[in-house]
């Protein structure tokens, strides 16, 4: 399955999840795992370097969890 690309501003971030507000004003949650790459431009950074209000683009894949579909962030790129 191809990756889906989302963009918006960081609304909240932790070591396990990032919430992004998309241009329509909707909040979208992404799970973060040890395979998630976080970049600022072309430089790799830790997720803790992201802050509320940062503009990001996220490439994510969808996975089936118990009773819902979740989005797993594969690459997070901050502007």
C-alpha positions in Angstrom: 0.0 0.0 0.0 1.5 3.4 -0.9 2.2 6.0 1.7 -0.3 8.9 2.2 1.1 12.4 2.7 -0.4 14.9 5.2 0.7 18.4 6.0 -0.2 20.9 8.7 1.0 22.4 11.9 2.0 20.5 15.0 -0.8 20.6 17.6 0.9 18.3 20.1 3.9 15.9 20.2 5.2 13.2 22.4 7.6 10.3 22.0 4.8 8.0 20.9 2.4 10.3 19.0 2.1 13.5 17.0 -1.1 15.4 16.4 -1.3 17.7 13.4 -3.9 20.3 12.5 -4.5 20.1 8.8 -5.4 23.1 6.6 -9.2 22.3 7.1 -8.7 22.7 10.9 -9.1 19.0 11.6 -6.8 17.3 14.1 -5.1 14.1 12.8 -3.1 11.7 15.2 -0.1 9.7 14.0 1.6 7.0 16.0 5.4 7.4 16.2 7.7 4.3 16.6 11.4 3.6 16.5 11.4 3.4 12.7 9.9 6.9 12.3 12.4 9.3 10.8 12.1 13.0 11.8 13.8 15.5 9.6 14.3 19.3 9.7 15.1 20.0 6.0 17.6 17.2 5.2 19.0 16.8 8.8 17.7 14.1 11.0 16.5 15.3 14.5 14.8 13.8 17.5 11.0 14.1 17.8 11.5 16.1 21.0 12.9 18.9 18.7 9.4 19.5 17.2 7.3 22.1 18.8 3.6 23.2 18.7 3.1 25.4 15.7 5.9 23.9 13.5 4.8 23.2 9.9 5.3 19.6 9.0 4.7 17.1 6.2 4.1 13.5 7.2 4.3 10.4 5.1 2.3 7.8 6.8 0.9 4.3 6.4 -2.4 2.9 7.6 -2.5 -0.1 9.9 -5.4 -2.0 11.4 -5.5 -1.9 15.2 -8.1 -3.8 17.3 -11.2 -1.9 16.3 -9.9 1.0 14.3 -7.4 2.1 11.6 -4.4 4.0 12.8 -1.8 6.1 11.0 1.9 5.3 11.5 4.3 8.1 10.8 7.1 6.8 8.5 8.8 10.2 7.9 8.1 13.6 9.5 9.7 16.6 7.8 9.6 20.0 9.5 10.0 23.1 7.5 
